[in-house]
């Protein structure tokens, strides 16, 4: 299975080497990178042409008009099996193509895959976690999900146009692409962290987004157009195989864990009793060794899932022993509901049940007693233990 990765560069000279290196780091090696310049004002074009002259896996192509590859990358790689679209300021994690190849093979009816979690790298050097949530409850549209690291099967017998007659001027290519693709097959949203992007105002996706009323109108017009093409209101376009474990999968959002290029031994400390959910989680993380309630010196990562007071008792029972192994630890306090990822209020904020507050405060007290560390009040506690050094990372959930 060959992947053709496409990138349309606009004022991204400074990111070329970083993105190129992330592709070279892939554990899956059957890929080619097709690039073009979108009339940048820097030296991106010259640098891309030079790179293509040195590496046969990189191919530079010319466009006939602005944003041509941005909207329709399939035009530039007609013989591709799988097309992956990346922006210049993106980063693709080392196992990304390996994971996508696995699931494209596992689900032959799936036409497109995206990862439902990402990390947004801010200009100040920090980053935010974005967990994709299907809050629209609209089975007729995969656009209820954010679509990161989109990849799709290329069928030369199906002529696709993601922006017919160039009517769209703004940056909703992700919504347009997925809503067109799902008319030809299922969409699989993987609840894994396989991708990061940099938030910058002058990117190709956001260069014209200051005109907010026009952006919103274009989005509304796009949604209306998509719905008008459908004659089946009950059509379910999503492959929901992993939906029963999307709450468990949200625990593994650590940036460092997502970037691992080798198999990691993981222990999830939780009162989860469903054998089916455990099986699905192992399938979702097929490339890692997932265990449950295991304390061992050869475990690389410990994840504590605190969803109930019973889970808190496990935290008290096992945390000190796990911490003594000097391995990575993560404590997650989540909404006390099996459907927690879908409990979203109308304004986009989490709608926590009453018992959530006391449980979170109890975990906060537990951590402070052991590490005397002051940290922000947050839903996810990520602790990295290196000897006596304790690092706490903020995981900030953003809702579209």
C-alpha positions as CSV (number, residue, x, y, z in Angstrom):
1,X,0.0,0.0,0.0
2,X,1.6,3.2,-1.2
3,X,0.9,6.6,0.4
4,X,1.2,9.8,-1.6
5,X,1.5,12.7,0.9
6,X,0.7,16.1,-0.6
7,X,1.5,19.6,0.7
8,X,0.8,22.9,-0.8
9,X,3.2,25.5,0.7
10,X,2.3,29.1,1.4
11,X,4.9,31.1,3.2
12,X,6.2,28.1,5.0
13,X,9.9,28.0,4.2
14,X,10.9,27.8,7.8
15,X,8.8,24.6,8.3
16,X,10.0,22.6,5.3
17,X,12.9,20.8,7.0
18,X,10.7,19.9,10.1
19,X,7.9,18.4,8.0
20,X,10.4,16.6,5.7
21,X,12.1,15.1,8.8
22,X,8.8,13.9,10.2
23,X,8.2,12.0,7.0
24,X,11.6,10.5,7.0
25,X,11.0,9.3,10.5
26,X,8.0,7.2,9.5
27,X,8.1,3.5,10.5
28,X,6.2,2.8,7.3
29,X,8.4,3.6,4.4
30,X,6.2,3.1,1.3
31,X,5.5,6.8,0.7
32,X,6.1,9.6,-1.7
33,X,5.9,13.4,-1.0
34,X,4.3,15.6,-3.7
35,X,4.8,19.3,-3.0
36,X,4.0,22.6,-4.7
37,X,4.4,26.3,-3.9
38,X,1.2,28.4,-3.7
39,X,2.8,31.7,-4.7
40,X,4.6,32.2,-1.5
41,X,6.4,35.5,-0.6
42,X,9.4,33.6,0.9
43,X,11.9,31.2,-0.7
44,X,9.7,28.1,-0.2
45,X,9.6,27.3,-3.9
46,X,13.4,27.3,-4.4
47,X,13.9,25.2,-1.3
48,X,11.3,22.6,-2.4
49,X,12.8,22.3,-5.9
50,X,16.3,21.8,-4.4
51,X,14.9,19.2,-2.0
52,X,13.2,17.3,-4.8
53,X,16.4,17.2,-6.8
54,X,18.2,15.5,-3.8
55,X,15.5,13.0,-2.8
56,X,13.6,10.7,-5.2
57,X,10.8,10.3,-2.7
58,X,10.1,14.1,-3.1
59,X,8.4,15.4,-6.2
60,X,7.8,19.0,-7.0
61,X,4.8,20.0,-9.3
62,X,3.5,23.3,-10.6
63,X,0.0,24.5,-10.2
64,X,-2.1,26.3,-12.8
65,X,-3.9,28.4,-10.2
66,X,-3.7,29.3,-6.5
67,X,-4.8,26.6,-4.0
68,X,-5.3,24.0,-6.7
69,X,-3.5,21.3,-4.7
70,X,-4.9,22.6,-1.5
71,X,-8.5,21.8,-2.7
72,X,-7.9,18.9,-5.0
73,X,-4.6,17.0,-4.3
74,X,-5.8,13.9,-6.2
75,X,-5.2,15.8,-9.4
76,X,-1.5,15.7,-8.8
77,X,-1.2,12.0,-7.9
78,X,-3.6,10.0,-10.1
79,X,-1.8,6.7,-9.5
80,X,-1.8,6.9,-5.7
81,X,-3.4,4.2,-3.6
82,X,-3.8,6.4,-0.5
83,X,-3.6,10.2,-0.5
84,X,-2.6,12.1,2.7
85,X,-3.0,15.8,2.9
86,X,-0.6,17.8,5.1
87,X,-0.1,21.5,5.6
88,X,3.4,22.9,5.7
89,X,3.1,23.7,9.5
90,X,2.0,20.2,10.4
91,X,3.9,17.3,12.0
92,X,3.1,13.7,11.3
93,X,4.1,11.4,14.2
94,X,6.4,8.5,13.5
95,X,3.8,5.7,13.5
96,X,1.1,7.6,11.6
97,X,1.4,5.9,8.2
98,X,2.0,2.5,9.8
99,X,-1.2,2.9,11.8
100,X,-3.2,4.2,8.8
101,X,-2.0,1.3,6.6
102,X,-3.1,-1.2,9.2
103,X,-6.6,0.2,9.5
104,X,-7.1,0.7,5.8
105,X,-6.4,-3.0,5.4
106,X,-8.6,-4.0,8.4
107,X,-11.6,-2.0,7.1
108,X,-11.8,-2.4,3.3
109,X,-15.1,-0.5,3.3
110,X,-13.5,2.6,4.8
111,X,-12.7,5.2,2.2
112,X,-11.1,7.8,4.5
113,X,-9.4,7.9,7.9
114,X,-8.5,10.8,10.2
115,X,-7.2,10.9,13.7
116,X,-9.5,12.3,16.2
117,X,-6.9,13.8,18.5
118,X,-4.2,16.3,17.8
119,X,-1.8,18.7,19.5
120,X,-1.8,22.4,18.5
121,X,1.6,23.9,18.7
122,X,1.4,27.6,19.7
123,X,3.9,30.3,18.6
124,X,5.0,30.7,22.3
125,X,6.3,27.1,22.3
126,X,3.4,25.7,24.3
127,X,0.7,23.5,22.9
128,X,-2.9,22.5,23.5
129,X,-4.7,19.2,23.2
130,X,-7.7,18.9,20.9
131,X,-9.9,15.9,21.4
132,X,-12.3,15.4,18.6
133,X,-15.9,15.0,19.7
134,X,-18.9,14.1,17.7
135,X,-21.3,16.6,19.3
136,X,-23.6,17.3,16.4
137,X,-25.3,13.9,16.8
138,X,-25.8,14.0,13.0
139,X,-25.3,10.5,11.5
140,X,-25.7,12.0,8.1
141,X,-22.5,14.0,8.2
142,X,-19.0,13.1,9.3
143,X,-18.3,16.8,9.5
144,X,-19.6,16.7,13.1
145,X,-16.1,15.5,13.8
146,X,-13.0,17.6,13.4
147,X,-10.8,15.9,10.7
148,X,-7.1,15.8,11.4
149,X,-4.5,14.1,9.2
150,X,-7.1,13.2,6.6
151,X,-6.2,10.3,4.2
152,X,-8.4,8.6,1.6
153,X,-8.4,5.8,-0.9
154,X,-7.8,7.1,-4.5
155,X,-10.2,5.6,-6.9
156,X,-9.3,6.7,-10.5
157,X,-12.7,5.7,-11.7
158,X,-14.4,8.2,-9.3
159,X,-14.0,11.8,-10.3
160,X,-13.9,14.0,-7.2
161,X,-14.0,17.8,-7.0
162,X,-13.8,19.1,-3.5
163,X,-14.4,22.7,-4.6
164,X,-16.4,22.8,-7.8
165,X,-16.0,25.9,-9.8
166,X,-13.8,27.3,-7.1
167,X,-16.8,28.6,-5.2
168,X,-15.2,28.4,-1.8
169,X,-12.7,31.1,-0.8
170,X,-12.0,30.2,2.7
171,X,-10.5,27.3,4.6
172,X,-13.2,24.6,5.0
173,X,-11.4,22.1,2.8
174,X,-11.5,19.5,5.6
175,X,-15.3,19.6,5.9
176,X,-15.8,19.7,2.1
177,X,-13.4,16.7,1.5
178,X,-14.8,14.4,4.2
179,X,-18.4,15.2,3.3
180,X,-17.7,14.3,-0.4
181,X,-15.7,11.2,0.4
182,X,-18.3,9.8,2.8
183,X,-20.7,9.6,-0.1
184,X,-18.5,6.9,-1.5
185,X,-17.7,4.9,1.7
186,X,-17.3,5.0,5.5
187,X,-15.2,7.4,7.5
188,X,-13.1,6.1,10.3
189,X,-12.2,8.5,13.1
190,X,-9.2,7.1,15.0
191,X,-9.0,8.2,18.6
192,X,-5.3,8.3,18.6
193,X,-2.7,11.1,18.7
194,X,-0.8,10.8,15.4
195,X,-0.5,14.4,14.2
196,X,0.3,18.0,15.3
197,X,-0.1,21.3,13.7
198,X,1.2,24.8,14.4
199,X,-1.3,27.6,15.0
200,X,-0.2,30.6,12.9
201,X,-2.4,33.3,11.3
202,X,-0.6,33.4,8.0
203,X,-1.1,29.8,7.1
204,X,-2.9,28.8,3.9
205,X,-5.9,27.6,5.9
206,X,-6.3,30.9,7.9
207,X,-4.9,33.6,5.7
208,X,-8.4,34.9,4.8
209,X,-10.3,33.9,7.9
210,X,-10.5,37.5,9.5
211,X,-13.8,38.1,7.6
212,X,-15.7,36.0,10.1
213,X,-19.3,36.7,8.8
214,X,-18.2,35.6,5.3
215,X,-16.5,32.5,6.7
216,X,-19.6,31.5,8.6
217,X,-21.9,32.1,5.6
218,X,-19.7,30.0,3.4
219,X,-19.7,27.2,6.0
220,X,-23.5,27.3,6.2
221,X,-23.8,27.2,2.4
222,X,-21.4,24.2,2.3
223,X,-23.5,22.3,4.9
224,X,-26.7,23.1,3.0
225,X,-25.2,21.9,-0.3
226,X,-24.0,18.7,1.3
227,X,-27.4,17.9,2.8
228,X,-29.1,18.7,-0.5
229,X,-27.1,16.0,-2.2
230,X,-28.4,13.3,0.1
231,X,-31.6,11.3,-0.3
232,X,-31.2,9.2,2.9
233,X,-31.6,11.2,6.1
234,X,-30.7,8.1,8.2
235,X,-27.5,7.4,6.4
236,X,-24.7,6.6,8.9
237,X,-21.4,7.5,7.2
238,X,-19.1,6.7,10.2
239,X,-17.3,3.4,10.9
240,X,-18.2,3.1,14.6
241,X,-16.2,0.0,15.4
242,X,-14.1,1.8,18.1
243,X,-16.8,4.0,19.5
244,X,-17.3,1.9,22.6
245,X,-13.7,2.7,23.7
246,X,-13.4,6.4,22.7
247,X,-13.7,7.3,26.4
248,X,-10.8,4.9,27.3
249,X,-8.8,6.0,24.3
250,X,-9.0,9.7,25.4
251,X,-6.7,8.8,28.2
252,X,-3.7,8.2,25.9
253,X,-3.4,11.8,24.7
254,X,0.1,12.4,26.0
255,X,2.2,14.1,23.3
256,X,5.3,12.0,24.0
257,X,3.4,8.8,24.0
258,X,1.8,9.7,20.6
259,X,5.3,10.3,19.1
260,X,6.8,7.0,20.2
261,X,8.3,5.1,17.2
262,X,8.8,1.8,19.1
263,X,6.4,-0.5,20.9
264,X,5.6,0.7,24.5
265,X,4.4,-1.5,27.3
266,X,1.4,0.2,28.9
267,X,-0.5,-0.4,32.0
268,X,-4.0,1.1,32.4
269,X,-5.1,1.2,36.1
270,X,-8.8,1.2,36.1
271,X,-11.9,-0.6,37.4
272,X,-13.0,-1.2,33.7
273,X,-14.5,-4.7,33.7
274,X,-15.7,-5.0,30.1
275,X,-13.6,-7.7,28.3
276,X,-15.0,-6.3,25.0
277,X,-13.7,-2.8,25.6
278,X,-10.3,-4.1,26.6
279,X,-10.2,-6.1,23.4
280,X,-11.1,-3.0,21.4
281,X,-8.5,-0.9,23.1
282,X,-5.8,-3.5,22.3
283,X,-6.9,-3.5,18.7
284,X,-6.9,0.3,18.5
285,X,-3.3,0.3,19.9
286,X,-2.2,-2.8,18.1
287,X,1.3,-1.5,17.8
288,X,1.7,-1.3,21.6
289,X,1.5,-3.8,24.5
290,X,-1.6,-2.8,26.4
291,X,-2.1,-4.3,29.9
292,X,-4.6,-3.7,32.7
293,X,-3.8,-3.1,36.4
294,X,-0.2,-4.4,35.9
295,X,2.6,-3.1,38.1
296,X,5.9,-4.2,36.8
297,X,9.4,-2.9,36.3
298,X,9.2,-3.4,32.5
299,X,6.1,-1.2,32.1
300,X,6.9,2.0,30.2
301,X,3.8,4.0,30.8
302,X,1.2,4.0,33.6
303,X,-2.2,5.5,33.0
304,X,-4.6,6.0,35.9
305,X,-8.2,6.4,34.9
306,X,-10.2,7.9,37.8
307,X,-13.9,7.9,36.8
308,X,-15.4,6.8,40.2
309,X,-14.5,6.6,43.8
310,X,-13.7,2.9,43.2
311,X,-11.1,4.1,40.7
312,X,-9.7,6.5,43.3
313,X,-9.2,3.5,45.6
314,X,-7.0,1.9,42.9
315,X,-5.1,5.2,42.6
316,X,-4.3,5.1,46.3
317,X,-3.4,1.4,46.2
318,X,-1.1,1.4,43.2
319,X,0.2,4.9,42.5
320,X,3.2,5.0,44.9
321,X,4.4,1.6,43.7
322,X,4.0,2.7,40.1
323,X,5.8,6.0,40.8
324,X,8.7,4.1,42.4
325,X,9.4,2.5,39.0
326,X,10.5,5.9,37.6
327,X,8.3,5.5,34.5
328,X,5.9,7.8,32.8
329,X,2.6,8.3,34.8
330,X,-0.6,9.9,33.7
331,X,-3.6,10.5,35.9
332,X,-6.9,11.4,34.2
333,X,-10.0,12.6,36.0
334,X,-12.9,12.2,33.7
335,X,-16.6,12.8,33.7
336,X,-18.3,10.0,35.6
337,X,-20.3,8.7,32.7
338,X,-19.7,5.9,30.2
339,X,-20.7,8.4,27.5
340,X,-18.6,11.2,28.8
341,X,-17.2,12.4,25.5
342,X,-20.6,13.3,24.3
343,X,-21.8,15.3,27.4
344,X,-21.4,18.7,25.9
345,X,-23.6,21.7,26.7
346,X,-24.9,24.0,24.0
347,X,-22.2,26.6,24.5
348,X,-19.5,23.9,23.9
349,X,-18.4,23.6,27.5
350,X,-18.3,20.2,29.3
351,X,-21.4,19.5,31.3
352,X,-20.0,17.8,34.4
353,X,-22.2,15.8,36.8
354,X,-22.2,16.9,40.5
355,X,-19.8,14.1,41.7
356,X,-17.1,15.2,39.3
357,X,-15.9,18.2,41.4
358,X,-15.3,16.4,44.7
359,X,-13.5,13.6,42.9
360,X,-11.2,15.9,41.0
361,X,-10.4,17.8,44.2
362,X,-9.6,14.6,46.0
363,X,-7.1,13.6,43.2
364,X,-5.6,17.1,43.4
365,X,-5.1,16.7,47.1
366,X,-3.6,13.3,46.6
367,X,-1.0,14.6,44.1
368,X,-0.1,17.7,46.1
369,X,0.5,15.6,49.2
370,X,3.1,13.5,47.4
371,X,4.8,16.0,45.2
372,X,4.2,19.4,46.8
373,X,3.6,20.8,43.3
374,X,1.3,23.7,42.5
375,X,-0.4,23.3,39.2
376,X,-3.4,24.6,37.3
377,X,-6.8,23.3,38.0
378,X,-7.5,21.0,35.1
379,X,-9.3,17.8,34.0
380,X,-6.2,15.9,32.9
381,X,-3.1,15.5,35.1
382,X,-0.1,14.3,33.2
383,X,2.9,13.6,35.4
384,X,6.4,12.7,34.2
385,X,8.5,11.1,36.8
386,X,12.3,11.3,36.4
387,X,13.9,10.6,39.8
388,X,13.0,13.5,42.0
389,X,11.9,15.7,39.1
390,X,8.1,15.9,38.6
391,X,6.8,17.6,35.5
392,X,3.1,18.4,35.1
393,X,1.7,19.2,31.7
394,X,-1.6,20.9,31.1
395,X,-4.0,19.1,28.9
396,X,-6.6,21.7,27.7
397,X,-9.7,20.3,26.0
398,X,-11.0,22.6,23.3
399,X,-14.4,22.2,21.8
400,X,-15.4,23.4,18.4
